[in-house]
Amino acid sequence: MGIPKLYKKFLFYYKKHGLKKLILFSLIKFWRRIDNKEIMFLFDLDSMNIKTDECFPPISVEAYESLRKVPEEDMKQLIQLKSEEILKTFLESFFKRGATLWLAKLEDKIVGLEWTLVGGFDGFYSMPMTLKDAIVLALEVFPEFRGKGIAATMRWLIYERLKKCGVSRIFAKVHISNIPELRSLAKTGNIKIGTVRTLNLFSKHITIWDKKTLGRAILTPHHMKK
């Protein structure tokens, strides 16, 4: 990213959060890169109930596979939330990986978004993945709508749609310091299967599992099926 883009990004977050919060967020992000211990969660779509009948508030979700398919009105809303310069870079970085963007709406207003990727990264995401597996790359509920059950509802609706597309398992990794997200995943039926670190060495990603934390969720014959 060039200096002009970095400067625009800095100005956007400075106006949005103020200097103190911006410094705090930057320090948290920096620390998570150093201490990159994450907890891997699994949601088994074949054996677990998806509580879409209990979802509240009454939101809807829609999936998009490329930037050009995102409706113009939705783009306008997202630009107001993130700024055009930051939004384009953000969206393109995920779409280039082959990820799917899910937009959650309450009536006509966007309340959150989630990114998923079927099959992981070339069949891997800290462990081998198949086309029956999907990973969650990111989830965000916008500030105005936090604390209202939006995240849980989004997950259940998206999981239901992925199940209809032939996906059997959903995987998500969360940094150990992200307590709100860890609680949210646990509340929506996701099972903790282990703690993992990922190192980047000579353009290769090396995964190190903590064997003391590995659960039995991925070891049963049911989960080994193709």
N, C-alpha and C positions, 0 to 999 in steps of 0.2 A: 504494500500500500504506500503511495507516494506521500510526501510531506503535506501538500494541499489537502488531500483526503483525510489524513490524520488530524490536521488542524480543524477541519470541519466537524469531524467526529468528536474531537475534544470540546469544541464550542457547544455542540448539541447536548452532550452529557453534562457539561458545566451549567448550562442554562436550565437543564432539567432537574439536576440534583444539587447543585451548589458545590463549592470547592471541597468542603469537608467530607461529604458523602462520596464524591468522586474519588478522593484520595483513599477513602476506606474501601470502596469497591475495587480499586486498582490493587491495593495491598492484598485483599482477599483472593483476587484472581491470580496474582503473582504467587502467593503461598500455595494455592491449589496446584499450580504447575510444578512446584518443588515437591510438596508432599501430596502426590497424586494417587493416594489410596482411595479406591472406590468400592462400593458395595454393589454386587450384581444381583438383580432381582429377576424372577421368572413369573410369568402369568401363563398358566396352561389352559388354553382355550378349549381343549377337549374334555377336561375333567372339572373345570371350575365354572360356577354360575356367573353370568354377566348380568348385573342388576339394572338393566335398562328400564325396567318397569318401575323402578324406584327413583329414577333420576330426577333431580331438582337442582336448579331451575330448568325450565323447559327449553333447553338449547338444541340447536341442530349443528351438524358438522358436514363439511364438504371437502373433498380431496382434489388436489391439483398436482399435476405431474411436471409442469413447466411454467416459467414466468409468464409466457404469453397467454396461458389459459386462465390466469387469475383475473376475474372481472374488474373492469375499470373502477367501479364504485368501491370495491374492496381495496384496491390499490390506494385510492384516495384516503380511505380510513387508516390504512397502515402507514401511509406517509405522514399523517398527522401524529401518529404515535411514535414513529421512529426517525422521521426526516427522509427525504427522497434519496439522498446520497448514501446514507447508512443502510436504508432498506434494500436498495438494489444489490449492494455488495453482500448483504446478509442472505437474501433470497438466492442469488446466483451461487453462493458458496455451497449451499445445500443441494440445489437442483443439479449442479455439476457432479455430485456424488451419486445421483440417481434416486435421491430421496423424494418422498411424497409430502407435500404440505397440506395439513388439515387446518381449516379455519372454523372456529366455533362461533356461532352467532346466537344472540338473544334477540328475537325478531329480526331487524335488519342491521343490528349493531354488532361488530366484531368484538368478542370478549376475551378471546385467547387463541393460541395456535399450538400445533404440535407437528413435529417432523418424525416420520418413520421410514425405515429402509428394509425391504424384504431381502433376505439372504445375507445380511451383514455386508461387510466390505470384502468383496470377492470371496464370499463363503467363510468369512471369519469375523469374530468380534469377541476377542479374549478367549474364544473357543470355537470349534468348527460350527458353521451354520449351514442349513439347507434352505431350499425355497419354501419350506413350511415354517421357517423361522423369520421373525421380524424384530428389528431393534428400534428403540425410541432414542432419537438423537437429541431432541430438545423439546421442552414443553414450557409455555409461558402463558400465564393469565395476566391480563393487563390490570394495573393498580386499582382502578375504579371497581373492579369486579372480584377482587381477592377476598377470601374468607366467606364465600357464598356457595361453596361446593362445586364450583365450575371445573376445577382440575379433575376431580373424581368423575364427574359426569362426562367430561371430554374423553377420559380414558375408556369408560365403559362403552360409549357410543362408537369410538374408533375401534376398540377391540372387537365389537360385534361386527363391524363392517369388514375388518380384516379376516375374521373367521369365515365369513361368507365367501371371501376370495381364496380360501384354501389354506390360510395360515393356522398353524396349530399352537405355536408358542411365541410369546412376546418377551424380549429381554430389554432391561434398562439398567444403566450404571449411574450411580449417584455418588458424589464425593462425600466422604464420611462427615464432613463439617456442615453439610447442607441438611440440617435437622428438619426443616419444614417439608422438604421434598421426600426425605426418608419416611416421615410419618404419613405423608399423603399416599405413597406407594403401598405401605403396609396396610393402611385402612381400606384400600381398594382391592385387597386379595392377592397382591403380588408377594411371592415367597423369596426370602433372602437365600441365596445359594452359595455365597462366598464373598471374600474380599480379595481384590486384585489390584495390582499396579501395572501400568504400561509404560515402558521405556522406549525412547527413540534412539537407535544406535545405527549410524551409517545408513540412514533412510529406511531402516527396518524397525518395525514395532515388535518389541519383546514383552510378552505377558508373563507376569509372575503372580501365581496364586498363593494365598496364605492357606496352607493345607489344614490348619487348625479350624478355619472358619467354613470350610467347604461343607455344604449340606448334602443330603442324599437325594435332593430333588432331581438332579441330572443323572443319577446313577441307576435308577430303576429301569427295568425293561420297557415300561410304558413310554418313557421319555427318550428311549433310544430308537424308537421306530422312525422310519422315513416318512 
